[in-house]
């Protein structure tokens, strides 16, 4: 889709810009390249983006899907929602709106699964699809997971690759910056 095909190319550009700026800050955090002031600015970016996205969702009452903002714009909205951990309402709205958008082909189902898992973890529950990792003492680890033995079936149902494949992709993106700690109990057994 080109900008001319989108219903809201202006919104798409703003979503992409905001998500890219926030990702740049997070990358610096992971590489320990931020001092205290810049670290606070990074948090401020996530808070400001979440407030902005919350207003966008309230104004439009639908997820910024493919026809509205394109695939890249929709993915940018997902990234902003995922990092709005301080705003339970925003993430709850994202789960509901992404579910509706996925049902009509306006967003991939795995986008819904990622926000759903994030909400579960933020509530202190176990995640369903194994999409959420966390940093703990310099190690990357999988957040608690419901029924690890069947996670790959659930992941396949929402269009996600097997957990081992996803881990390898994350490992390639983040190594050698971080250490990895994935308990064998959550890794799928090779057939």
Secondary structure, 3 states (H helix, E strand, C coil): CCHHHCCCHHHHHHHHHHHHHHHHHHHHHHCCCCCHHHHHHHHHHHHHHHHHHHHHHHHHCCCCCHHHHHHHHHHHHHHHHHCCCCCHHHHHHHHHHHHHHHHCCCCCHHHHHHHHHHHHHHCCCCECCCCCEEEECCEEEECCECCHHHHHHHHHHCCCCCHHHHHHHHHHHHCCCCEECCCHHHCCCCC
